[in-house]
Amino acid sequence: MNTVLCINDNLADGEAWMTHLHMRGYETVSSDIKGLASIKNDAWTRTGLLLSHEAAKILATDTAGLAGWCRKLKADRIVVVDKPGETFALKGEFNGSVLRLTPSTVGWRYASEVAARFLDADQNVAAGDAQTFNLLRLARRVAMSDVTVMLVGPTGTGKEVISKYLHNSSKRSREAFIAVNCAAVPDTMLEALLFGYEKGAFTGAHTPNKGIFRAADGGTLLLDEVSEMAPHLQAKFLRVLQEKEVTPLGGSKAVPIDVRVIATSNRYMMEEVKAGRFREDLYYRLNVFPLATQALAERPGDILPIAILLLSKHTGGFPNIPELSEAAIEKLEAYEWPGNVRELENVLQRALVLSGGAVIEPDHLMIELHDSGAELVNFEPRQKRHAVAG
């Protein structure tokens, strides 16, 4: 979703809301209720709607009703903002398409970020840092072509998220997106999994299998941690990329395929090439367009947006997420996150348990060992008991 329409009637801090949403990558349009009828939205495929509680009541009493106006404005996600109160509150309505939000008087930053994340209908990429927005803009341009992409970066920095974003932004978005972790599948199984096999190709091949390449035909295939692929598979994979056809195990006839390949690695690929662990010709075939993700510590602006998306994931949706206090947000943003997003997710899951659904405070964020309040116990090896002859 690229457009958010802000209805500014009785919307407190309306200009601040629009500025924040614009900084989160949205195209923002402002109007009052009287001007809604004249809005030209032919170029919109869909939009988000941000309005005050009072404006929502006025539209609800109109002959078209709030639902009618939402259809006319192509708004499929609506945030209704109440006046700030002492406590932060959320309420979901209309099968999750409407979020009623009450900011706390000291928590506007958190409330505005919740709204920005909710208005993203795809809710795949949580971003707030300039570096990430630059990467997403570049990825969107790359998605318009069919070039092979090599995506590198530390573990847990969102390589698969960016890969899905590439797929969803491409002309292949209606077709399959299939991800295979090359490090998680044994070499013998990976070959059959990727290229498929004919009946009787090996012991246990009782029925033919078309394989991942053919299953992804027309869509996108993500080969995660491609640097872990065995050398003999690299040679076969190179031929698939060159010829755009695949020969299943036990078969003699090549089958043409149309697949967009994205390969990822958490290693520096040129070092793998120089060490002889990865074929140089395959590397250059994959590295048509290189993209790189950064460690979470290098993009602190992403920490709060990602945290909100993770809280939504682990509480069953946006209406159920608790508030993060400003002090808790500052603690999250001050930490270096050596484990990247996966470590952040663990910390937030612990915080949900400790806070009991109430406001998450700094004490609930067990980031380092001493935060747990538990003492380490040194377990001495049990001395071997010897039987005493009587």
Wavefront OBJ file of the C-alpha trace (Angstrom):
o trace
v 0.000 0.000 0.000
v 1.509 3.315 -1.079
v -1.251 5.823 -0.296
v -2.815 6.901 2.995
v -5.685 9.383 3.044
v -5.790 11.514 6.196
v -9.151 13.097 6.982
v -8.092 16.045 9.092
v -11.448 16.990 10.673
v -10.843 16.965 14.452
v -7.677 14.899 13.971
v -5.284 16.024 16.686
v -1.702 16.441 15.442
v -2.878 15.785 11.890
v 0.243 17.301 10.355
v 2.460 15.149 12.587
v 0.538 12.022 11.547
v 1.032 12.844 7.860
v 4.730 13.592 8.331
v 5.282 10.327 10.177
v 3.464 8.251 7.552
v 5.378 9.983 4.766
v 8.636 9.115 6.517
v 7.475 5.497 6.617
v 7.243 5.348 2.837
v 3.598 6.236 2.251
v 2.239 8.756 -0.187
v -0.034 10.874 2.005
v -3.113 12.771 0.870
v -4.988 15.181 3.107
v -8.657 16.113 2.906
v -11.571 17.172 5.059
v -14.967 15.476 4.963
v -16.418 18.081 2.611
v -13.675 17.452 0.091
v -13.994 13.659 -0.029
v -16.474 13.665 -2.897
v -14.021 15.481 -5.164
v -11.034 13.200 -4.521
v -9.672 11.593 -7.674
v -8.515 8.101 -6.787
v -8.515 6.426 -10.194
v -4.774 5.765 -9.916
v -5.141 4.053 -6.530
v -5.379 0.301 -6.372
v -6.059 0.515 -2.657
v -5.450 2.957 0.149
v -5.337 3.318 3.895
v -7.567 5.717 5.796
v -6.630 7.687 8.909
v -9.293 9.751 10.642
v -10.514 10.916 14.019
v -13.256 9.252 16.041
v -15.501 12.273 15.414
v -14.944 12.134 11.655
v -15.724 8.415 11.631
v -19.047 9.082 13.387
v -19.947 11.754 10.837
v -19.225 9.409 7.920
v -21.182 6.630 9.638
v -24.294 8.800 9.719
v -23.975 9.705 6.018
v -26.288 7.933 3.569
v -23.339 5.964 2.176
v -22.160 5.045 5.661
v -18.544 4.510 6.703
v -18.350 1.202 4.827
v -19.671 2.857 1.660
v -17.097 5.619 1.840
v -14.345 3.093 2.383
v -15.385 1.208 -0.755
v -15.504 4.431 -2.746
v -12.075 5.491 -1.490
v -10.674 1.942 -2.000
v -9.693 1.888 1.662
v -9.183 -1.618 3.011
v -7.385 -0.634 6.230
v -8.729 2.116 8.457
v -7.236 3.632 11.602
v -9.629 5.616 13.795
v -7.719 7.801 16.251
v -9.280 8.850 19.537
v -8.024 11.789 21.568
v -4.969 10.955 23.694
v -5.732 9.397 27.062
v -3.804 8.308 30.094
v -3.337 4.788 28.739
v -2.677 3.353 25.309
v -5.568 1.282 23.901
v -6.417 -0.641 20.748
v -9.606 -2.216 19.473
v -10.147 -4.150 16.265
v -13.403 -4.059 14.310
v -14.921 -5.255 11.004
v -12.897 -8.481 10.761
v -9.641 -6.695 11.458
v -9.915 -4.017 8.775
v -10.536 -1.217 11.304
v -8.219 -0.389 14.192
v -9.451 2.028 16.846
v -6.432 3.558 18.526
v -6.089 5.694 21.634
v -2.570 7.123 22.071
v -1.324 7.716 25.572
v -0.315 11.278 26.372
v 3.346 10.228 26.566
v 3.274 7.486 23.928
v 2.468 9.184 20.614
v 5.603 7.799 19.006
v 4.583 4.216 19.702
v 0.968 4.815 18.659
v 1.995 6.430 15.376
v 4.290 3.497 14.588
v 1.489 1.020 15.327
v -0.746 2.897 12.882
v 1.964 2.926 10.217
v 2.480 -0.826 10.525
v -1.251 -1.611 10.532
v -1.884 0.472 7.405
v 0.575 -1.678 5.483
v -1.779 -4.247 3.986
v 1.061 -6.611 3.060
v 2.702 -6.351 6.498
v 5.800 -8.137 5.210
v 8.483 -5.486 5.576
v 8.758 -3.346 8.690
v 11.014 -0.383 8.001
v 11.837 2.935 9.574
v 15.509 3.461 8.778
v 16.762 5.401 5.762
v 19.134 2.577 4.791
v 16.284 0.089 4.636
v 14.097 2.411 2.582
v 16.955 2.829 0.116
v 17.276 -0.970 -0.113
v 13.524 -1.353 -0.662
v 13.495 1.307 -3.390
v 16.356 -0.465 -5.147
v 14.671 -3.860 -4.705
v 11.467 -2.488 -6.227
v 13.374 -1.391 -9.313
v 15.142 -4.735 -9.587
v 11.806 -6.539 -9.263
v 10.607 -4.996 -12.506
v 13.122 -7.114 -14.417
v 13.848 -10.839 -14.343
v 17.547 -10.592 -13.470
v 18.986 -13.069 -10.987
v 19.672 -11.531 -7.578
v 22.437 -12.352 -5.104
v 21.375 -11.221 -1.635
v 24.021 -11.294 1.090
v 24.044 -10.249 4.729
v 24.443 -11.526 8.298
v 22.142 -14.230 9.609
v 18.827 -12.901 10.897
v 18.841 -9.622 8.948
v 15.786 -10.307 6.792
v 17.168 -11.765 3.572
v 14.079 -13.912 3.063
v 11.846 -10.920 3.840
v 13.553 -8.890 1.114
v 13.301 -11.864 -1.252
v 9.537 -12.044 -0.719
v 9.347 -8.290 -1.233
v 11.134 -8.700 -4.579
v 8.675 -11.402 -5.587
v 5.598 -9.468 -4.454
v 6.781 -6.359 -6.313
v 7.343 -8.249 -9.574
v 5.111 -9.374 -12.411
v 5.466 -12.880 -10.981
v 3.652 -11.978 -7.754
v 0.606 -14.099 -8.628
v 2.754 -17.181 -9.143
v 4.577 -19.378 -6.628
v 7.311 -18.205 -4.283
v 9.287 -21.227 -3.088
v 12.184 -21.088 -0.625
v 14.731 -23.867 -0.132
v 17.426 -23.766 2.558
v 20.439 -25.430 0.978
v 22.134 -25.829 4.371
v 19.213 -27.707 5.894
v 18.861 -30.450 3.274
v 21.419 -33.255 2.742
v 23.145 -33.135 -0.664
v 21.581 -36.366 -1.901
v 18.095 -35.156 -1.028
v 18.708 -31.612 -2.293
v 19.476 -32.837 -5.804
v 16.221 -34.780 -6.010
v 14.320 -31.944 -4.333
v 15.523 -29.318 -6.791
v 15.605 -31.183 -10.085
v 12.903 -33.798 -9.539
v 13.102 -37.435 -10.544
v 11.452 -40.095 -12.630
v 9.890 -43.269 -11.264
v 12.620 -45.788 -10.452
v 15.445 -43.213 -10.557
v 16.658 -44.496 -7.185
v 15.548 -46.795 -4.407
v 12.276 -45.512 -3.006
v 11.336 -43.446 -6.091
v 7.990 -45.191 -6.547
v 6.320 -42.210 -8.190
v 7.781 -39.353 -10.279
v 8.351 -35.934 -8.707
v 8.672 -32.765 -10.767
v 10.991 -31.021 -8.286
v 11.216 -27.481 -6.953
v 12.421 -25.836 -10.163
v 9.377 -26.998 -12.091
v 7.089 -26.314 -9.134
v 8.301 -22.687 -9.178
v 7.785 -22.348 -12.942
v 6.487 -18.856 -13.676
v 7.349 -17.682 -10.187
v 10.367 -17.152 -7.936
v 12.772 -19.647 -6.389
v 14.766 -18.585 -3.326
v 17.887 -20.636 -2.699
v 18.775 -19.713 0.863
v 22.419 -20.149 1.933
v 23.431 -21.163 -1.579
v 27.092 -21.153 -0.513
v 26.378 -24.457 1.286
v 25.534 -26.231 -1.973
v 27.830 -29.158 -2.830
v 30.218 -28.692 -5.802
v 28.561 -31.313 -8.027
v 25.189 -29.646 -7.479
v 26.692 -26.247 -8.277
v 27.666 -27.538 -11.726
v 24.167 -28.840 -12.406
v 22.601 -25.655 -11.049
v 24.797 -23.553 -13.348
v 23.523 -25.460 -16.358
v 19.912 -24.860 -15.304
v 20.569 -21.116 -15.090
v 22.329 -21.062 -18.472
v 19.935 -23.246 -20.441
v 16.721 -22.428 -18.545
v 15.784 -26.075 -18.530
v 16.009 -28.904 -16.023
v 16.543 -32.655 -16.448
v 15.053 -34.767 -13.655
v 17.049 -37.584 -12.095
v 16.626 -40.756 -14.137
v 15.280 -38.802 -17.069
v 16.751 -38.075 -20.486
v 14.564 -35.206 -21.642
v 15.165 -31.632 -20.508
v 12.103 -29.632 -19.462
v 12.078 -25.850 -20.128
v 11.417 -23.645 -17.094
v 10.766 -19.965 -16.474
v 11.964 -19.208 -12.940
v 13.339 -16.080 -11.344
v 16.178 -17.123 -9.004
v 17.187 -15.280 -5.834
v 20.207 -16.679 -3.983
v 21.237 -15.695 -0.466
v 24.303 -16.220 1.695
v 25.640 -15.026 5.034
v 29.213 -15.393 3.776
v 31.483 -13.153 1.723
v 31.113 -14.965 -1.589
v 34.396 -13.916 -3.187
v 36.248 -15.537 -0.283
v 34.281 -18.734 -0.950
v 35.292 -18.538 -4.609
v 38.974 -17.936 -3.818
v 38.967 -20.831 -1.353
v 37.592 -23.124 -4.047
v 34.367 -23.845 -2.171
v 32.122 -22.108 -4.693
v 32.335 -22.099 -8.479
v 33.447 -18.761 -9.896
v 31.295 -19.102 -13.030
v 28.212 -19.845 -10.914
v 28.959 -16.892 -8.640
v 29.002 -14.477 -11.574
v 25.861 -16.074 -13.006
v 24.074 -15.464 -9.687
v 25.589 -12.069 -8.963
v 23.830 -10.275 -11.820
v 22.347 -7.827 -9.354
v 23.838 -7.854 -5.822
v 21.858 -6.626 -2.828
v 22.960 -6.561 0.815
v 21.142 -6.466 4.138
v 22.707 -4.759 7.145
v 22.973 -5.844 10.763
v 20.145 -4.528 12.926
v 22.580 -2.392 14.950
v 23.433 -0.475 11.761
v 19.793 0.466 11.135
v 18.357 1.466 14.523
v 15.368 3.132 12.887
v 14.033 -0.337 12.028
v 14.014 -1.622 15.605
v 10.656 -0.185 16.704
v 8.766 -1.040 13.462
v 10.104 -4.600 13.569
v 9.294 -4.893 17.278
v 5.680 -3.905 16.640
v 5.328 -6.432 13.834
v 6.794 -9.149 16.072
v 4.479 -8.232 18.950
v 1.536 -8.511 16.571
v 2.768 -11.915 15.431
v 3.021 -13.285 18.972
v -0.196 -11.800 20.386
v -2.582 -12.818 17.615
v -2.897 -9.490 15.804
v -2.709 -5.741 16.211
v -5.705 -5.285 18.538
v -3.927 -7.399 21.152
v -0.458 -5.884 21.269
v 0.608 -4.163 24.498
v 2.268 -0.787 24.678
v 6.030 -0.413 24.732
v 6.951 2.400 27.098
v 9.290 5.072 25.791
v 11.962 3.887 28.236
v 11.606 0.336 26.886
v 11.914 1.597 23.312
v 15.065 3.483 24.221
v 16.529 0.332 25.784
v 15.802 -1.660 22.627
v 17.371 1.000 20.422
v 20.485 1.305 22.579
v 21.384 -2.385 22.352
v 23.667 -3.691 19.574
v 21.683 -6.874 18.736
v 24.448 -9.314 17.776
v 21.710 -11.879 17.064
v 19.827 -9.397 14.872
v 16.060 -9.828 14.404
v 15.981 -13.340 15.834
v 17.444 -12.096 19.106
v 14.974 -9.202 19.159
v 12.117 -11.669 18.709
v 13.334 -13.771 21.649
v 13.578 -10.697 23.893
v 10.046 -9.594 22.999
v 8.602 -13.047 23.614
v 10.150 -13.031 27.089
v 8.794 -9.519 27.666
v 5.259 -10.626 26.808
v 5.498 -13.336 29.446
v 6.929 -11.034 32.120
v 4.589 -8.095 31.465
v 1.457 -10.249 31.587
v -0.185 -8.223 28.801
v 0.394 -4.870 30.508
v 2.755 -2.123 29.364
v 6.191 -3.500 28.517
v 8.741 -1.665 30.656
v 12.572 -1.819 30.570
v 12.627 -4.394 33.380
v 10.656 -6.786 31.186
v 13.344 -6.728 28.483
v 15.779 -9.490 29.440
v 18.408 -8.520 26.914
v 21.537 -9.561 28.735
v 22.120 -12.398 31.180
v 22.129 -10.252 34.307
v 18.692 -8.859 33.343
v 17.101 -12.186 34.276
v 17.813 -11.653 37.959
v 18.900 -15.274 38.163
v 22.154 -16.340 39.726
v 24.466 -18.653 37.867
v 24.980 -21.956 39.568
v 28.251 -23.794 39.135
v 27.558 -27.467 38.810
v 30.496 -29.532 39.930
v 30.803 -32.928 38.299
v 29.419 -35.596 40.562
v 32.214 -37.576 42.149
v 32.262 -41.194 41.169
v 31.169 -43.400 43.981
v 33.174 -46.499 44.560
v 31.688 -49.594 46.040
v 33.277 -50.528 49.329
v 33.825 -54.194 49.852
v 32.524 -55.262 53.167
l 1 2 3 4 5 6 7 8 9 10 11 12 13 14 15 16 17 18 19 20 21 22 23 24 25 26 27 28 29 30 31 32 33 34 35 36 37 38 39 40 41 42 43 44 45 46 47 48 49 50 51 52 53 54 55 56 57 58 59 60 61 62 63 64 65 66 67 68 69 70 71 72 73 74 75 76 77 78 79 80 81 82 83 84 85 86 87 88 89 90 91 92 93 94 95 96 97 98 99 100 101 102 103 104 105 106 107 108 109 110 111 112 113 114 115 116 117 118 119 120 121 122 123 124 125 126 127 128 129 130 131 132 133 134 135 136 137 138 139 140 141 142 143 144 145 146 147 148 149 150 151 152 153 154 155 156 157 158 159 160 161 162 163 164 165 166 167 168 169 170 171 172 173 174 175 176 177 178 179 180 181 182 183 184 185 186 187 188 189 190 191 192 193 194 195 196 197 198 199 200 201 202 203 204 205 206 207 208 209 210 211 212 213 214 215 216 217 218 219 220 221 222 223 224 225 226 227 228 229 230 231 232 233 234 235 236 237 238 239 240 241 242 243 244 245 246 247 248 249 250 251 252 253 254 255 256 257 258 259 260 261 262 263 264 265 266 267 268 269 270 271 272 273 274 275 276 277 278 279 280 281 282 283 284 285 286 287 288 289 290 291 292 293 294 295 296 297 298 299 300 301 302 303 304 305 306 307 308 309 310 311 312 313 314 315 316 317 318 319 320 321 322 323 324 325 326 327 328 329 330 331 332 333 334 335 336 337 338 339 340 341 342 343 344 345 346 347 348 349 350 351 352 353 354 355 356 357 358 359 360 361 362 363 364 365 366 367 368 369 370 371 372 373 374 375 376 377 378 379 380 381 382 383 384 385 386 387 388 389 390
